[in-house]
Amino acid sequence: MNGELQKLQRNPRQVARWQSAQQQLVAGRPAAALSAYHDLVKRFPGVAQLWFELGIAEMGALNFAPAEQAFHQAVALAPRDVPLLVLLGQQYQRLRRLDQARACFERAVAAEPASVHARLSLAAWLERERRSEAAWECVEACAAQHPQDPQVLRMRALLLHRLGRNAEAETVLRGVLQRTSLEAAVQAASRHLLGVVLDALGRYDEALQSLCEAKARTRQMANTARMEQDYDQADRQRRALLAELTPDSLRRWRAEAGPSPEAVQMALLGGHPRSGTTLLEQILGAHPEIFAFDESEAFAQEIWHPLAPMPTAQPLTLKQLDELPPARRDELRGRYRKSLLREAQGEPRERVWLDKNPSPTAALHLWLRLFPRLKVIVALRDPRDVIISCFFQDLVLTPTNVNFLSLERAVKHYADLMDVWLRLRELGGFDYCETRYEDLVANMETEGRRVTAFLGLEWDPAQARFHEKAARKFVFSPTYTDAAQAVHHRAVGRWQHYAAALGPLQPRLAPYCRAFGYPSE
């Protein structure tokens, strides 16, 4: 196997082809890389990395069966390559092949039991599956061999927090943070988790300070200023388009579509992140006639990014959106549908397909151009609770998530996204329903019935027991730990613990409080 890799590396022409194919993947053009990868694996069939990258290219081109075959071949060629096995597990997760993902993490541990990377990857997966006992055993086995490893200790602290043993978690984290040689990423992650733990202990001033320190360190690890610039440019371009949009535009788009030929009703469950979308999706998804897709990549990858990349020197105009040819609209819808169904076992028989995805609410105008008969559910929550909850999230940095590194930017992001909703709500001409998190937790069945009726269905008794089904599901939302819990009121009014920090930002949020029926003081 190594011989074939060496043979490839001695061939400058083939190395150049490989590098070109990799560049196509990084640039988001996987289909353009396929020909090169197919030829390379024919010439050098024993190079596992080629098969792995071919799988990524096939997946990006929506060829899911060939992607799985390529990943399978990579595993067969490198059954003891821990870094590759972990990467394969992550790709299987993107494919929503959960059994194969878990198997890759387990293979990595079996291949190298002493590997911190392998053990913690498996423990993180088990924790995502809410198998706390198995995750704890995995971490303890790792700690027995690496008792002072800071990443191992941080994972132990996370599991202690999940188990409600927050005082113990704090002790572990403070021990980690005393180390002067701690890597920046571990430093930031540990300080962030400490903030979460201190919040759970009711020590809110300390929690906020720890979070601010964590986010300051995160800023030093990437070009966050450039990310913010890209985000702001994309927001300006979107606002310019929305300013041109008229009620007639939306009526014309709907008229173009004609009577719906689809047997399936498409619905979007959107709103700002941390507005209760996961809770509502679990309640609606428990209905036997609703297939709920949990934060699928489909819309972003197949419609949003191709039509309105972030940012672009030539932004999408209303004229271009109006004149989008029927064939192109059909192509985009077809790719979206194919990507969306990657997680379904065959064609879903449910009457309603619900795509739960908060962030693409920012592209609601694109949703309505491609799906004029879309039913839109917008989850609302007290804007101040939304801001605090977003600030507590530890997310992979992107031009969107970079906004959650400060309260000020989180408020800006909230305003940007909810201005999209307010503009579309003002224009009208489509089917929508607003629902408030506070109403849902105050009387889950009453509010659940109302939203279910909006989708054209009657309330089903299984929806009242949604948490039982959720406990058996893998939840892709960052708030997966909350999905299996029964409805509670603990998060209502949480912002009041941080009222002093939010004080200077209250005037910026006041218009949204009024627009959505929340007291602004």
Secondary structure, 3 states (H helix, E strand, C coil): CHHHHHHHHCCHHHHHHHHHHHHHHHCCCHHHHHHHHHHHHHHCCCCHHHHHHHHHHHHHCCCHHHHHHHHHHHHHHCCCCHHHHHHHHHHHHHHCCHHHHHHHHHHHHHHCCCCHHHHHHHHHHHHHCCCHHHHHHHHHHHHHHCCCCHHHHHHHHHHHHHCCCHHHHHHHHHHHHCCCCCCHHHHHHHHHHHHHHHHHCCCHHHHHHHHHHHHHHHHCCCCHHHHHHHHHHHHHHHHHHHHHCCHHHHHHHHHHHCCCCCCCEEEEEEECCCCCHHHHHHHHHCCCCEEEEECCCHHHHHHHHHHCCCCCCCCCCHHHHHCCCHHHHHHHHHHHHHHHHHHCCCCCCCCEEEEECCHHHHHHHHHHHHCCCCEEEEEECCHHHHHHHHHCCCCCCCCCHHHHHCHHHHHHHHHHHHHHHHHHHHHCCCEEEEEEHHHHHHCHHHHHHHHHHHCCCCCCHHHHHHHHHHCCCCCCCCCHHHCCCCCCCCCCCHHHHHHHHHHHHHHHHHHHHHHCCCCCC
